[in-house]
Every structure is written in structure tokens, then in C-alpha cells.
Amino acid sequence: MDINAHWQPLDVPSSEAGLWQWPETDMSPHVVDMNGPVNVGFAAISLVPSQPVSLAGFGGLYRRFTPPYFWNMGRGSSLCLPYKNVDTAAEPRIKAVVWQEGNTASVTFALLSIDVVAITSDVTQRVVLALQKAFPMQNWDQTHVHVVASHTHSGPAGLSLHPVWSVIGCDVYMPTFYQDFEHAVVTAVGSALHNAQEVQRFMTRSGEAPALNASRVKGMAVDSHFTHWEFQTDTTSTAVGQSREPVCLQSYSLHPTFFGPETLTLSGDVVGHMENTLRQQNAKQCVFLNATGGNAVAVLPAAGSPAQSANTYAGQWSQWVFQDGLFPEVVQKQRFVWGSQIIAIPQEPGLPFKACGVNALKPFLNLGFLKDLPRRTKIAFAIWGDQLVLFFPGEPLMSTKQLFAQTFDGDLLSQLGVSNFSFISLANDYLSYVITRPYDQMVSLESCSSLYGPDLSTTLVNGYHDLISSLLN
């Protein structure tokens, strides 16, 4: 398959604001149940720019030539420092996992994990358009393609068209880098399709890892639950170039910030080190996915360089998850259901001055940029075996997960054949932090970063409830 023969970079001008918003044309639920045998494939490709770009994350002064233009937000951008070196042990990557119904292209799903700080709505929409052009025989649309960020704060900037990102995250759009990124996405997906083999055994393991993360805000609950999904294929396959290693996904809550704002190193951060360690120690091609990581931070190992600390943590993580007997494997039935929907956001976005501790500045700040924030978003879910997986468009706190558990009663989950659920955050869109009351009254980074207020969590949870309930109709 000559994947490059189809690929053409999209010519989307930075002045085009339409992709910042999700379309209103189809806001009905879309649910697909894969039937028969399912093939799964994995591929990864480097995301190191051909020329140094700035690093998206933190937004601190250490990474800027000039401070943010806060008093006229969205109408001017600050200049950000380019990275100086690359963490060659865990450079940023694009990781693609595809699920295909039988040996046909009629029903195919793709999950793309990108080592960047966040994925905005325009990036997700452009990725889908690129895949539609590159693989016209596939059924790519917003139901079948999901793009998530690993949330490394040392990944490359330059993918988003949104002007707010240029101020908040040092993420100034760079057309040349975006074209390289788009080409890498198409290459990774094409390789994953080539590598796809029939799933012979699907298993999970899950549990708590309380010693490896903590809340950075006193009084906020932290999610220490992890889930490991593993898709084992035919290891005797002799197809040229196909991978024989099991494909696995892991979700856990933490901020990949081992490389601090003053360290201008391009890196996948601890995520890359965890994925590498899992492959080296367990012969599994794994993708790390952030769960409810809004306030969760890794419990750092003994002092060392950022790369040494990340590597040590990765070893501790692998040892914890795969220690004998503690978290037994559960063989799952091969059931794969996917669904998505575009929903409206009725909450008016605003800057939470009290939570930011800047009430005195309220009369002096120009908040015109808020009109460009999304007023619709994409929510999505999957059911793998008896596991419900929610692709969440933002950074939820543990309290958001608790709200979901309260809203979804046991009877409904039982009717769906679901026994457990997991969040995968930073998926398809970025709606800032997703908090609940009473945390919105705290002076904290989490509350200050919640641009839609505490009622956004209710909007999203109710949206998921209605979307997933449509399975019963």
C-alpha cells in the first residue's frame, strides 16, 4: 500500500475560524457495534520537528522572550523560546491503534495518541479530513477517529489554529510543522492498518496504584485507579513487516511534567519512558492514556536528571502493574462498540477571577477572546468487553468521575453489560479543566483554569448518559 500516493497537505489558512467550532449540521448520536472477528494494529512514528519549535505547556516566563499579552488576550501573541535539545530516550511520538472488522475496510476505528500537551477541536477535525483523503476506502469520520494528547508539557507546539493557544500555551500555529505532523499521522495510521492482525485474546487488568500519584491541591481527591487493556494477536504470523507483539493501552492519572518549564528539552516526558519500559520489560507495544489527571501529579522518585527520574518512575510503574498475583488478568469477550456525538455547551465561558486570585484586575482585562472558545464539543465512548471507556474533552478532576458514577446507576451499566468504566482525558477537544462544586471556590490552578465553570461537568456527564443510553433504544 503506497500511503504517500494519496496524501496531500490541507491548505487551511490560520484566519479560518470555522474549525475552532464543531459543526451544527449533525448533532445526533452515532453508535457502531463491530460484528465478527476484529483485527487490531499498532504503529508509532517520531514527532520531532525538522526545525526547533517552541514547547507547549506550563505557559511560564521561563519559556518566553516576552510575557503573555494578558491585558488584551487573543489580540496579540508572546514570542516563545525554541527547544534546545531532544530527549532521545523518549522523543515525542504519534501512536496509532486501529481496530478493523474482519479483513474488510467497512468498519475501522482509529485511536491516535499524540505526545503534545493538548488537542484542540481544529486539530481533530483536520486529522479526520486528512485520513479521509489518504484512505478513501475507509469509513473515517468523527465517530471512527479519536485523537488524544498524552499531556506532556515538553511536546512540540504549532499544531493549533486557535489564537488563544498562542497566548496561554506558547502554541503559535506553524504551517510547515503542521504539514509534517499531518504526513506523520497518515504514515502511522497506514502502518497500523498494515500491521493489523486478528485478535485472538482480549484481556484486562486493573487496580489501584496509590503510591505513584498524589493530588497537588490539598483537599482535592485524586484518582489512583489504573486500567490495562491488552489485545493479543497471532504471534506466529509471518507477514512481512508485521509486528508480533501484543498491543496494550494503559490509563492512569498524572501530569507528565518531569521536565520542568526551565528545561527546554523536547520530550514525551515520563509517558515515553513508560511506553519504552513496558515494551522492553514485557514485550508489549503500549500506549499510555491520561485518565482524570486534572490535579494528579506523579510521586517523584529519588533526585536525578529529568530523564533519569522519568526512567526510574517508569520502572516502578511497570513493576507495580505486572507484579505476580496482585492484579490478575481477566479474559474478556470480544465485544467492541463505539459511539460519539456533538453536543452544545450552554455555559458561557469566562475567566474565574476569584479562583485565580486576581479580582482586582477584572476591570482592566479585555476578555474578547472568550468568544472564540468552543460552544459545542465532541464526546465519545467505547465499550471493550465489559469495560466502558469515555473519551473526555478536557482535564477532569476525580470529582467529575465521581459525578459520573452517581449519574450512571448500576442497573443502567448492567443492562449495557458493563462492570467498570474508565476516563481517557484530553480527547478530541480541549475545554480547559472540568471541575465540580465546591472546588470552583478554591484559589487553585485547577479552578482558575476552568473557563466554563463547575456546571460544565454536569453538561458533559449528562451528555454521556444520553449518548450511551441510546444503545438501549
N, C-alpha and C positions, 0 to 999 in steps of 0.2 A: 504494500500500500504506500503510495507516494503522497504523504500527507502535505508536503510542501507545494504540491501541484495546485491545491485548492486555496491555499491561504493567501489572503490579501489584507493588508492592514486597513482598518477602518479610518476614514478621514472625518473625524468628529472634532469640530473646532471647539476651542476652550470657551467660546462665547455661547455655546449651545446649552441652555439651562434645562431643556426638557428632560434630559436623562437624570437630573437630580431628583425628579419625582417619578413614582411608579404610575403607569397609565391607569386611567379610569375605565378603559374600554371593556375589561373583563375582570370583575371582582367577585366572581362566583368560585366556589371551592372546586378543586381538581384533585381527584384521588385515583390512583392506579394500583391495582393488585397484580403483581407479577405471577404468572402461572408457569407450572412445569419446572424443569431444571433451570438453574441460574448459574451463569458464568461470572467470575469476578477477576478483575485485572488491576494491576498496580504499576505505576511508573513515577519517577521523580526526576526533576531537572533543575539545574542550578539557576538561581535568580540573582546573579552578580552582574550589575550594570557594566556596560562596556566603558563607561566613564563614571567617576565618582559622583554620586548624588548626595543629597542630604539624608539624614536618618529621621524617620517619622516616629515620634514617641517622646514622652516627657514634656516637650514644649518649653523646656527651661532655657535660661540665659546661656548656659554652657554651650549650647548648640547654635547660637545665633551671632551673626555680625551685628544685627540691630535688634532692639527689643520689639515685641509684638505691638501692632498699632491698635491697642485695645480701645482707645477712645473713639475710633472710627472703624469699628470692626467690619470686616468684609469689603472695605473700600481701599485697602492697601495691604501689602504683604511685607513681612520682615524677611531679611536675607538670612539663609541658614547655611551653616558650615558643611562642607562635604566630608564624607568619612575619610579617614587617613589610612586604614588598613583593614584586612579581612580576616575573620576567624576561620582559617582554612579547615579546622576540625569540624566546624558546624556552620558552613556558609548558608545563607538563606536559600530555600528551595521552593519549587512548586511541586506538590504531591497530588497525583490524580488517582482516584479509585473509581472504577466503573463496574456496574452490575448490568448484565445483559441477559435477557430472557432467551434461554436456549442458544442456538447458534445463529439467530437472526438478529437483525438490527431494528426489529419492530418496536421493542421496548428496551430502552437503555437509560440508565441513570448514571450521573457523574457527580462525584464529590471532589471538589478542588480545595486543598488546604494550602494557603499561601503564607509564607513567612514574612508578614507585614503586621503593622500594629492594628489595622482595621480595614474592613471592606465597606466601601460606600455603595449606595444604590446604583450609581452610574457605572461603577466597575463591573458589578454583577450583570447588568443589562448588556454591557458591551461584550463581556465574555460570552454570553449566550449568543449574541449576534455573530461573533467570530466563529463559534463552533458550528452554527447553522451554515455558514459559508464554507467552512473547511470540510464538513461531513454532511453533505446534503441528503444522504441516505438515512441518516439518523433522525430521531424524533426530538431533537433538542428544543426545549422551551423552558419557561420558568418553573414548571413542575419537575422537570427531569434534570436540571442542573442546579447545584448548590455550591456556593463559594464562601469559604470561611477563612478567617485570619487566625494565625497561631497566637497573635498578640505580642510577638517580640517587639521590644521598644528599640531595637537596633537593626531593623529591617530597612530596606530602601524606600524612599519617598518618591513621589512623582506620578502616581497612578490616577489619583482622583482629580476630576474637573471642578470639584466644589470649592468656591473661593474661601469658605470658612476654614477649610482644612489648611489653606496656605498660611493662615494666621495662627490657628490653635496648634497644629501638629507639625509645622515645618514641612508640609506636604504639598509643595508647589508642583503643579502639573508639568510634566516633561514629555512632550510628544514622542521624541525619539526613544526614550526608555519605555514608554507605553507600548510602542510598536514591538520592541524586543520582548516585552512581557507577553504580549498577545501571541507572538510567534512561539514563545516557550510554552504557553498554555496549550496551544494546538498540538505542539510536539508531544507534550506529556500525555495528553488525552489519547492521541494516536497510538503512542507506545502502550498505554494501558489497555486499549482495545486489542492490540496485537497480542498482549500477554494474557488476555482473559482465558481462563480455564474453568471447567465445571466445578462447582463447589461440592466436595464430597462430604464435608463435615463442617457444621457451623456450631461453635461453642462460645460460651461467655464465662467470665469470672468477674466478681465484683466484691466490694467490701469497703472498709474504712482505712484511711491512712492518716490518722490524726497527728502523727509525729512529723509529717513532711510539709504541712502548711499551717498557717495561722491567720487571724484577722489583723489587719494593720490599724483597725479602729477599735478601741476599747468599747465593749458593749454591743458590737455587731457580731452576730453568729457567722460562722464560716462553714463552708461545705467541704468536708473531708472525704466524701464518697468518691470512689473511682469505679469505672466500668471498663472492661476489656472485652472487645468483640473480635473473634478470630474466625477467618474463613480459610479452611484448609482445602486445597485442590489436589489434583492428581500429581504426586511427586515423581511419577515415572514418565511424565511427558517428555518427549524428545524434540518438540518443535523448536526450530532454530530461533534463538534469541529470547525464548520464553523463560520467565522466572519460575522456579520451583518452590520458592519459599512461601509459607502461609502469609496471608495479608491480614493485618490486625489494625484495629482502631482502639485508641485509649482516650478516655475523658477524665480530667481531673481539674481542680480549681487552683490556679496560681497565676501570678504575674511574672512573665519571663523578663526579669529586669536584673539579671546577674551583671550585665554590662551597664554601668551607670551612665547618666547623661554627659558626664565629662569624658567618657571613654568613646572616642569617635571611631569605633570598630564596627564594621558591617558584620552582622552575625544573626543566625537563627536563635541565638541565646540558648538557654537550657533546653528548649524544645528540640533543637538539632542534636544536642548531646544525648538527650533521652532516646530519640529515634535511632541514633547510631549505636548506642549501648544495647538497646533491645535487639538490634539486628546481630551485633557481634556476639552477644552472650546467649541469645535464644533463637537465632536463625529465623527471625520473623521481620518482615517488612512492615513496620508500624508507622501510623500517623497519629501524632498527639493532637487532641482537640480540647480546647479550653471549655470548662463547664461553667459553673456560676462563680467566675473569678473576680467579680467586681471589687471585693475588698480582700481577696485572698492573696497572700504572699508566701513564697517558699521559705521554709525554715532553713537558713543558710548553713552549710557545713563549715568546718574549720577554715580559718583565713587562708587565702591563696589568691592567685590571679583570677579574674572573672572566668576564664576558660577552665582553669583547674577546679574552681568551685562548682561550676556547672557540670563538669565531668564527674566529680565526686557525688554530687546530688543525683545524677543520672544513674550511677551505680547503686546508690541506696534505693532509688525508686524501683529499679529492676529487681533487686534482691527482695524488696518488700512484696511486690505484686506476685512474684513467681516462687516464693518460698513454699516448700512442700507442705501440703495439708491445710494451710491456713485459709486459702481461697480456692476451693476445689472447682474444677471445670464443670460446667453444666452444658450438656449437649442439647442444642435447640433444634426444633423443627425448622425446616427451610421455608419460612414464610417471609415475604418481602413486600411491604405495602408502602406507598409514598403518597404524600399529598401536600398541596400548597394553596395559598390564597393571598390576594392583595386586599388589605383591609385599610379602612380610614383611621386616621389618628385625630380624634376630636379635641385633644388637649392643645391649647395654644402654647407654643414654645416660649420660653422666657428664661432670663438669667436669674437664678435663685440668689439674690443679693445677700440675704441673711445667712444662708448656708455657706456662702463664700466669704462672709465676714467683711463685706465691702458696701454696706448700706449707705455709707456717706458718699459713695461715688455714683449712686444711682442717677442723680440729675445731670451728670456730666458725660455719661456714656451713650454713644449712638448705637442703638440696637436694631438698626435697619436690616442687618444681616440675617435676623431671625426669619424673615420672610422666605429665605431660600432653604430653610430646613425642611426635611420631608414631612408631608402631611398625609402620606399613605406609606405603607410598608409591606414587605413580603414576609409572611410567616409560613413555616413548612415543618413537616414531621415525617418520620419513617417508623415503621414497625418491623423490626428484625426479630423473628422468633416470637418470644413473649416480652420483648423489650420495646418500649415506646421511646423514641428519640425526638427531641424538639430542637429544631434549628432556630435559635433565638437571635433577633436583630439588635444586638446591643450588649451591654455588660450588666447582666442581672446580679443581684445580691442573693445570698442564701434565703432571705426573707421572701423573695419573689418565687423561689422554688417551693417554699412552704405555702405560699398563697395558692400555687398551682395544685399542690397536694390537697388543700382544703376544698378547692373548687371541683376537682375530679374525684368524685366519691368512688368507693371500692366497687360498687355494683356496675358503674359505667366501665371501669377498667376491666372488670371480669367479663362483661359482655363482649369487650374488644379482644379478649384473650390475652390481656396484658397483665404482667405481675410486677414489673418495675418500669420506672421512667428515668430518663437522663436528659440534661440540658447540654446542648452544644452552642456556645455563645459566639458572638461576633460573626454571625452568619448572614450573608446576602445583603446586609444593610447595617448602618451604624446609627442608633438612636440615643447615643450617649449612655450614661449609667441608668439602669432601670431599678428604682428603689421603691420602697413602700413606707407608709406611715408607721411609726413616728420618726423614722430616720431622716425625713426631709427637714426636720427642725435642728438636726445636728450641724455644727460647723465642722465640715469634713470635706476632703477631696471628693468622696463619693456623692455626697449630697449636692455639693457645688457643681458637679459635673452632670447633674440630672437636669437636662434642658426642657423636659416635658413635665416635670413634677411627679409626685407619687402616684397619680391616677393612671399614668401610662401602664404601669404593671397590671392593673385591673383590665384595661383595654386589651392588652396582649393576651393575658390569660383567658379572658372570655372569648377572644378570637380563636385561640387554640381549641377551647372547649367546643365551640360551634363547628369548627372545621373537622375535628376528629370525630365528633358525634355524627357527622354526615355519613360516616361509614356504616352506621346502623340503619340508615334510611334506604 
